Amino acid sequence: METLPLPEADAATTASVKDWLDRFAACVREVDYARAYPFWHDAIVIFGTYQELVRSRQAWTDSQWDNVWPRTEGFAFDLANTLVLASADGGMAVAVAPWDSTGFHPDGRAFPRPGRATIVLAKQPDGRWVGVHSHMSLQRGVPQDSHGKRAVKAR
């Protein structure tokens, strides 16, 4: 049985999804929840380092964002190595993206905190992407706990 090629997104879709990733990463770096909320569906379903399954953006904020964003620095997606897949009708896209950040040991020493993400996006009637699923995880061997202490800019 022949397998079809991966449904890689066209250049315009790839550019718009990478732009979405870059703008969202800026919210993480700034610990700005309020600015990040519109990137995600209210009823999102996610998996993450601290939670097996979370339903709703607010639950995700409370259980995952609060445990990660203020405790790390420098979050950024590796856009050069990000793959974007898309449905034939352009209504959905999936970003498969490595990312990096800096974590902190209890004594304040920094350590590299790389990981990977799979993010499913749905195109809205106004043309913007909204995340409907996210699975972010650390690479093997990276400490899960980080002990940075940054303030949340906006809830």
Buried (B, 14 or more C-beta within 10 A) or exposed (E): EEEEEEEEBEEEBBEBBBEBBEEBBBBBBBBBBEBBBEBBBEEBBBBBBEBEEBEBBEBBBEBBBBBBBBBBBBBBBEBEEBBBBBBEEEEBBBBBBBBBBBBBEEEEEBEEBBBBBBBBBBBEEEEEBBBBBBEBBBEEEBEEEBBBEEEBBEE
